[in-house]
Structure formats: C-alpha cells, structure tokens
Amino acid sequence: MSPKKRQRGRHLMILDTNVLMHDPSCLFRFQEHDVFIPMIVLEELDNNKRGHSEVARNARQASRFMEELVQGASRQEIEKGLPLPALNDTDSAGGRLFFQTRTLNYDLPRDLPSNLPDNTILATVLALQTTNPDRMVVLVSKDINLRVKAAALGIQAEDYRDDQVLDDLSLLTTGQVTLPEEFWERNGKNLTSWQKDGKTFYKINGPDVEKWYTNTFVHDGKDNSLEAIVRHIDKQEATIEVCTNYRSSHHNVWGINARNREQNFALNMLMDPAIDFVSLLGNAGTGKTLLTLAAGLAQVLDERRYQEIIMTRATVPMGEDIGFLPGTEEEKMVPWMGALMDNLEVLASNDGGSWGRAATNDLLRNRIKIHSMNFMRGRTFLNKYVIIDEAQNLTSKQMKALITRAGPGTKMVVLGNVGQIDTPYLTETTSGLTYVVDRFKAWEHSGHITLRSGERSRLADYAAEAL
C-alpha cells in the first residue's frame, strides 16, 4: 500500500518480512497509520540477515531500525506502541509501532497448515481483525500468492508501493517531443537563429515550450526535417540546437551509422561531452549496446576524451543458474558479457580487414574493463566511460550506489529493457532504471531516449511483435 494516500481513520498495517527486506525504511512511511510486526517476521529477518547480498543488508538494517526504536522502552511502552519518528523533515509519521507480545490464535482452514510462516502471518492478521473490530486491518506484502490467500480469507491485502516511481509506465518520459502542425504558428513569432562552432541554434518563444526539459529532442515527425535538442529553457523561451545527422556516412561513429531517428538522438547524447548521464531504454534489438560501445570506442581511442571503458551489469540469470564460475573477477564476468562480445564483432568487421579486428581485440584487452557490481562500493571512477547494462534488474538503491561512483570527467550510460525484468519483487514501475530516468529528466547534464524500432533482423522484429 502506498502510504502517500491518506485514508480516513488510523489503520493497522501488518508488514510481511519481504517488505522490510525490500525497503527497511518502510517502518516510517505509513504517515498516520500504525504498524504491526508479527513475531514470525522477526524470526524470518533473523534467518535472512547473514551474507553479503542486498537482501541480507536490508534485513540487518531493518533490525537496526527496530532496535533503535525499542532501546530504552519498557514492556508496557512496547505493548502500548512505540511512536514512529518522521523519516525526514518533510514527512510526518504520526503512527505507532506495535510488536507481537502475546500469542494470537485463530483457527485457519485445514488446508492451510499453521506451521508455515505465511499462514502464521495470516492467522495473526485474522486474530487482529477479531480483536480490533473498529479498525481497518491491512496486510502489506510483496508476495502475490500471500495476497491472494489473504483475499480468499477476507483479509484486505495490498502491495507495498512507496518505491513505485510512476502509477503507469506510459507516464515515463520518452526523451522526445513531436511538434504539432500548429506549433510554429503559436511559438514562432519571435524566432531567431544563429550559428556557432559549426552548429545551428534557434530561440523559440511560446507557451508550448514550458513543458520541455533540457536535452529533450524535438522533431516534427517527418523524414529529412528538423531534428533538434533543447539546450536551455527559461519559462516560455527555449534555445534548441540542430542535431548532428549520424545517419549520414560523413558522420559515422566507429563505423556505425544511425538507422532511425531514435538512434540518431542516442548518438547525439552519447557523443556530447556536456551530457554526463545517458539512459537508453528499448526492446531487444534496438541497438542500445552497439551504439553505446561505438560511441565509447570513438571517444576513448580517437578523441582521447576518456581513459577507458568500464562495463558492468546485474548478474541475474534468465533461466537456471549455472553455479560458481572459475577465475578472476573479470573472467567470472565474461559469460555475462555476451552482448559485449557480439557487438565488438560487429564493430571489428566495420573497421575493415584483419587489422581492424586485431585493433578491436587489443582494445578489448587494454581499454575495456569488465567489473562486477559486487565490488563497486567505495570506488571512484575518474575520466571513465561507464556502461551499466541490463539496468532494469537493479533496485533504486543499487542504481544510486553505482551512479555515485562517478568522479570528475566520467560519463555514465545505463541500458535496459523494463519488459525483461528477472529480479523478484521488481516491476516496470519500481525498477531502478525507471527510477533514474524519471529523477534525471530535469537535470541539465542528463539525457534519455526510448528506442522503439528494432534493427536486429526481420526474424527478431517479427518475433518481438508476434510472440
């Protein structure tokens, strides 16, 4: 349940273990409502606190939060409920935290054995409904099956959605705006243009530009017409710059040309030193990795803008895990980097002849480093071109931990497809990729584009549409 939606009366929110392990700060996010922690939840937190995984870290942090609240309190104070402090200066918790201090019995149907943790939680909720007939008792869980069982028993159960970035994925910015036919009539009265450093700029005044963001791409939807990037916004005045046409053979990037409008926009962002953070979102075969690698190689080898390329990704398998892998950190990551190898083959063949392939292989050994996310904490990347692949499988906290590694002169590029999430409890609207796209959309040194057209093969295009 989203604690941002205030409801009449003070509800009693019973938290499942997975909610605390997903977001330890959830204790403070229910505003005026009370929070209840069943004893079985504390047992499950204790069983999951060991290890170095994100789940184990969250379990330990949730336990620390509860210890701080309980510290110094008497048994009577715990039974009456501990006041929940505000999470920050803008939030007002107002509710109280209750722990299960006595046995709460309720006879479940015979098909639900009471020795299972989920069923014990259900029995606790039903007992609380009986002892609190004047209050709304709500079970909050990330477990879909538990919510279904709860509904069958007449329990109100809801998902924890405080980490939900948007109500619907369709609200996520695409990074581009198609100008309506009457746009220039409403906004082009005081139009001015000039050239600087070989670039063409236009200054537009009108009511439509107020909704734009810096580094948004604008076009009129027609072929061979205006394609520009917004460079500055000041209320109803916008400065736009005509994009470089990377579809032309005169402007290829490491032998790669854009095949459609979105790919052209992507290359304009990837090659722009003023944009420190780039996010590319799109289905399989839209060219995210190929364009990013081509831009990285061009800026590392030809322009010497960055020292090297660093590539990492979430190691979440699509099928069954193949187990432990031998070798060093980089050797362990190689099986996860098939996309890197496949695209390097394309870039080597575009460079022409055996010399081009040898040069690309040399870059792979010397200029492209493959790192695991497990060892990123505490690091700082200076003058690096960092690629985070398969970012849809990262949580918002993991994404923050990675992006904050960037030092001076570093460019971060995150790639992903929110339609291919393999991490439990993450959805399209709670993925770390969706989170950063939405939070960075108004920053003047970031850019985003959603790639729509598949360019892999006619077989892949048909499979993506028909299957």
Secondary structure, 3 states (H helix, E strand, C coil): CCCCCCCCCCCEEEECHHHHHHCHHHHHCCCCCEEEECHHHHHHHHHCCCCCCHHHHHHHHHHHHHHHHHCCCCHHHHHHCEECCCCCCCCCCCCEEEECCCCCCCCCCCCCCCCCHHHHHHHHHHHHHHHCCCCCEEEECCCHHHHHHHHHCCCEEECCCCCCCCCCHHHCCCCEEECCCCHHHHHCCCCEEEEECCEEEEEEECHHHHHCCCCCEEECCCCCCCEEEEEEEECCEEEEEECCCCCCHHHCECCECCCCHHHHHHHHHHCCCCCCEEEEEECCCCCHHHHHHHHHHHHHHHCCCCCEEEEEECCCCCCCCCCCCCCCHHHHHHHHHHHHHHHHHHHHHHHCHHHHHHHHHHHHHHCEEECCHHHCCCCCECCEEEEEECHHHCCHHHHHHHHCCECCCCEEEEEECCCCCCCCCCCCCCCHHHHHHHHHCCCCCEEEEEECCCCCCHHHHHHHHHC
